[in-house]
């Protein structure tokens, strides 16, 4: 490791020690512990707000994005050091954001300089919360069949249609949305990528309650919504290219969910705490399942790091994102199942402060949706067979 990188590590370690509040070094216990940012967001504590402000001021909410757009401008090696030093003190991510995970990379690749200046700094500072307008009632796995229309009227598009499973649409400030601008063209060629404010007249949302009791997903309706034509990203009718690029980041994000607590938080220690050392010794099958899960989680974590390094080196992720999404999905479902096994009948408690108001049972039920969101597991397996393994006849 170079002297410059060692110097950066020492400076980063000192800065984190001095600026990361103690409360932000504790494990995330519920969704309210997660900082999503946006106009409607209410900070849970002053420490949560302070941690975001300090990291955003350094550009470290998005450490590798260009400084001119609010990023940290770090090299991939410096960003890796920052991540290592944050893990060393168990620092929480200062900001969770679809803008960071999905829209930002797409804007950096396809957006105009003006669009980058207008939107990326707000993403980096957590000022605007974004949602994703992709799936429709008749366009799920076959996303290119979407029918939400955008008709050009002077210097505006008039948008009409419906989206479904729009995560946190009722809490979002803006939406990045796939619309059909050229209905006479083949379905993949008539789609455009449009950005607009969720406060625009004609936009409405309706939460969808899940079996877990949570309502992160919404139905979203557009009735004669007027959107400036300048909010079209890339070329008109070429939105499918942007959509595919963004999906690779979404699937990588879904695949990597809970990596901070999948195997790396020591599920063995959690089991020992819940069952006692003697109780855990009396459960050889459970011990074997836990060790197998932790080994799989470490292997997956190393694979994620390898793929990210390859992507930063210009090799791209492409269809490998389907592999990450599929395996990460199965890993998270397995983790939730193991947690339920560790807790036993106590894990089924649905209400009451004693068990976190049923968070464990609700998270277990919520994990079932991982196999559907971001592209079903069946679709991912088809992509892996065709584009990764190149199996004959796939």
Secondary structure by P-SEA (a helix, b strand, c coil): ccaaaaaaaaaaaaaaaacccccccccccccccccccccccccccaaaaaaaaaaaaacccccccccccccccccaaaaaaaaaaaaaacccccccccccccaaaaaaccccaaaaaacaaaaaaccbbbbbcccccccccccccccbbbbbcccbbbbbbcccccccccccccccccccccccccccccbbbbbbbcccccbbbbbbbcccccccbbbbbbcbbbbbccccccccccaaaaaaaaaaaaaaaaaaccccccccccaaaaaaaaccaaaaaacaaaaaaaaaaaaaaaaaaaaaaaaaaaaaaccccccaaaaaaaaaaaaaaaaaaaaaaaaccccccccccccccaaaaaaaaaacccccccccaaaaaaaaaccccccccc
